[in-house]
Amino acid sequence: MDLPSLSAEQLSAVLNAARSPTELHKKLSAYEAQACLLSVTDGDHSDLISLFYSAFFFSHLLTDQINEARAMTQRVPEDLSRNDPTLQNCLTLLRAVWQRKYEQVYTILRQLPWPETLKPIVNSYEVYFQEKTLNEVSRAYGAIRPAAAAGYLGLDTAAGEKGDPAVIQKFTACGWTWDEKAKLLCPKPIPTDPANTGHLSNELSHIMSLIGRTKS
């Protein structure tokens, strides 16, 4: 069955109809050939191409395909990638995610300008990134100071430093415990799948090497 022609309206319909990040990524993948053709046809389709590749980029992040997201950015028309503000925001976000600069990721998602059509998927990625980071921190730490924990989830680190109940509650609601005497949060243990033990060991080594540079 032939795909409907790529347009701003059709792209918006795809974004709204997708029932999961995986489905969204699959549908957008099918449209990339059309986006490539638009980039070499007469007429200015830069806004549509920018919107398509930005949405496609977030679909990669939402399905945890960071390497593939990097490869995708290389397929964007060079002039557009270099000059389009939204695609530049995507590249800035990619660098922050790749380098695990947690607080910077939240700043980019929350403060940089994003087109209205993209805002739902940007918000979805913020939630996904928080949940993914929460799991990583839960595996990496037996206990952690509230300010450091707050930074990982994009919360107010100054409030965390003071032991603000609102910050503490964000974590205890996820099953963490609060050691009032030691002023430490204790993550909820996450069961390990024996089939992924080797992969998890490598992942944790990478996580610890990176977070150890910026947190204490």
URTADA-V731539 format. One record per residue. N is the residue number from 1. RES is the residue in one small letter. D_LAST is the distance of its C-alpha to the last C-alpha in Angstrom with 1 decimal. Layout:
BEGIN
n:N res:RES d_last:D_LAST
n:N res:RES d_last:D_LAST
END
This chain:
BEGIN
n:1 res:m d_last:55.3
n:2 res:d d_last:54.7
n:3 res:l d_last:51.6
n:4 res:p d_last:52.3
n:5 res:s d_last:51.9
n:6 res:l d_last:48.5
n:7 res:s d_last:48.5
n:8 res:a d_last:46.2
n:9 res:e d_last:47.9
n:10 res:q d_last:47.6
n:11 res:l d_last:43.9
n:12 res:s d_last:43.2
n:13 res:a d_last:45.2
n:14 res:v d_last:43.2
n:15 res:l d_last:39.9
n:16 res:n d_last:41.3
n:17 res:a d_last:43.0
n:18 res:a d_last:40.3
n:19 res:r d_last:39.4
n:20 res:s d_last:36.2
n:21 res:p d_last:33.9
n:22 res:t d_last:35.7
n:23 res:e d_last:39.1
n:24 res:l d_last:38.1
n:25 res:h d_last:36.9
n:26 res:k d_last:40.2
n:27 res:k d_last:42.3
n:28 res:l d_last:40.7
n:29 res:s d_last:41.0
n:30 res:a d_last:44.7
n:31 res:y d_last:45.0
n:32 res:e d_last:43.4
n:33 res:a d_last:46.8
n:34 res:q d_last:48.3
n:35 res:a d_last:45.5
n:36 res:c d_last:46.2
n:37 res:l d_last:49.9
n:38 res:l d_last:49.3
n:39 res:s d_last:47.5
n:40 res:v d_last:50.6
n:41 res:t d_last:53.3
n:42 res:d d_last:55.1
n:43 res:g d_last:53.7
n:44 res:d d_last:50.3
n:45 res:h d_last:48.1
n:46 res:s d_last:44.9
n:47 res:d d_last:43.6
n:48 res:l d_last:44.3
n:49 res:i d_last:42.8
n:50 res:s d_last:39.6
n:51 res:l d_last:39.4
n:52 res:f d_last:40.1
n:53 res:y d_last:37.5
n:54 res:s d_last:34.8
n:55 res:a d_last:35.5
n:56 res:f d_last:35.8
n:57 res:f d_last:32.4
n:58 res:f d_last:30.8
n:59 res:s d_last:32.7
n:60 res:h d_last:31.1
n:61 res:l d_last:27.5
n:62 res:l d_last:28.6
n:63 res:t d_last:29.9
n:64 res:d d_last:26.8
n:65 res:q d_last:28.9
n:66 res:i d_last:26.6
n:67 res:n d_last:28.6
n:68 res:e d_last:31.8
n:69 res:a d_last:30.5
n:70 res:r d_last:30.1
n:71 res:a d_last:33.5
n:72 res:m d_last:35.0
n:73 res:t d_last:34.0
n:74 res:q d_last:36.1
n:75 res:r d_last:39.1
n:76 res:v d_last:39.0
n:77 res:p d_last:41.8
n:78 res:e d_last:40.4
n:79 res:d d_last:41.9
n:80 res:l d_last:40.6
n:81 res:s d_last:37.1
n:82 res:r d_last:37.0
n:83 res:n d_last:38.6
n:84 res:d d_last:37.9
n:85 res:p d_last:35.2
n:86 res:t d_last:34.2
n:87 res:l d_last:33.9
n:88 res:q d_last:31.9
n:89 res:n d_last:29.5
n:90 res:c d_last:29.3
n:91 res:l d_last:28.6
n:92 res:t d_last:25.8
n:93 res:l d_last:24.3
n:94 res:l d_last:24.8
n:95 res:r d_last:22.9
n:96 res:a d_last:19.9
n:97 res:v d_last:20.1
n:98 res:w d_last:20.8
n:99 res:q d_last:17.7
n:100 res:r d_last:15.5
n:101 res:k d_last:14.9
n:102 res:y d_last:14.5
n:103 res:e d_last:15.0
n:104 res:q d_last:17.8
n:105 res:v d_last:19.5
n:106 res:y d_last:20.0
n:107 res:t d_last:21.2
n:108 res:i d_last:23.7
n:109 res:l d_last:24.9
n:110 res:r d_last:25.4
n:111 res:q d_last:26.6
n:112 res:l d_last:28.5
n:113 res:p d_last:32.1
n:114 res:w d_last:33.2
n:115 res:p d_last:36.8
n:116 res:e d_last:37.9
n:117 res:t d_last:38.8
n:118 res:l d_last:35.3
n:119 res:k d_last:33.4
n:120 res:p d_last:33.8
n:121 res:i d_last:32.3
n:122 res:v d_last:29.5
n:123 res:n d_last:28.7
n:124 res:s d_last:29.0
n:125 res:y d_last:26.5
n:126 res:e d_last:23.9
n:127 res:v d_last:24.5
n:128 res:y d_last:24.4
n:129 res:f d_last:21.2
n:130 res:q d_last:19.5
n:131 res:e d_last:21.0
n:132 res:k d_last:20.2
n:133 res:t d_last:16.5
n:134 res:l d_last:16.5
n:135 res:n d_last:18.1
n:136 res:e d_last:15.7
n:137 res:v d_last:12.7
n:138 res:s d_last:15.1
n:139 res:r d_last:15.9
n:140 res:a d_last:12.5
n:141 res:y d_last:10.9
n:142 res:g d_last:12.9
n:143 res:a d_last:10.9
n:144 res:i d_last:8.2
n:145 res:r d_last:8.1
n:146 res:p d_last:10.9
n:147 res:a d_last:9.8
n:148 res:a d_last:7.3
n:149 res:a d_last:10.2
n:150 res:a d_last:12.7
n:151 res:g d_last:11.6
n:152 res:y d_last:12.3
n:153 res:l d_last:15.7
n:154 res:g d_last:16.6
n:155 res:l d_last:16.8
n:156 res:d d_last:16.7
n:157 res:t d_last:13.1
n:158 res:a d_last:15.0
n:159 res:a d_last:16.8
n:160 res:g d_last:13.8
n:161 res:e d_last:12.5
n:162 res:k d_last:16.0
n:163 res:g d_last:16.2
n:164 res:d d_last:19.0
n:165 res:p d_last:21.1
n:166 res:a d_last:21.7
n:167 res:v d_last:18.1
n:168 res:i d_last:17.9
n:169 res:q d_last:21.3
n:170 res:k d_last:20.2
n:171 res:f d_last:18.2
n:172 res:t d_last:20.6
n:173 res:a d_last:23.4
n:174 res:c d_last:21.9
n:175 res:g d_last:22.1
n:176 res:w d_last:18.7
n:177 res:t d_last:18.9
n:178 res:w d_last:17.6
n:179 res:d d_last:17.2
n:180 res:e d_last:18.5
n:181 res:k d_last:18.5
n:182 res:a d_last:14.9
n:183 res:k d_last:13.8
n:184 res:l d_last:12.1
n:185 res:l d_last:13.2
n:186 res:c d_last:14.6
n:187 res:p d_last:15.6
n:188 res:k d_last:19.2
n:189 res:p d_last:20.0
n:190 res:i d_last:21.6
n:191 res:p d_last:24.6
n:192 res:t d_last:24.8
n:193 res:d d_last:28.0
n:194 res:p d_last:29.4
n:195 res:a d_last:31.0
n:196 res:n d_last:27.8
n:197 res:t d_last:25.9
n:198 res:g d_last:26.1
n:199 res:h d_last:25.0
n:200 res:l d_last:22.1
n:201 res:s d_last:21.0
n:202 res:n d_last:21.1
n:203 res:e d_last:19.4
n:204 res:l d_last:16.4
n:205 res:s d_last:16.2
n:206 res:h d_last:16.2
n:207 res:i d_last:13.6
n:208 res:m d_last:11.1
n:209 res:s d_last:12.1
n:210 res:l d_last:11.7
n:211 res:i d_last:8.5
n:212 res:g d_last:6.8
n:213 res:r d_last:8.2
n:214 res:t d_last:7.0
n:215 res:k d_last:3.8
n:216 res:s d_last:0.0
END
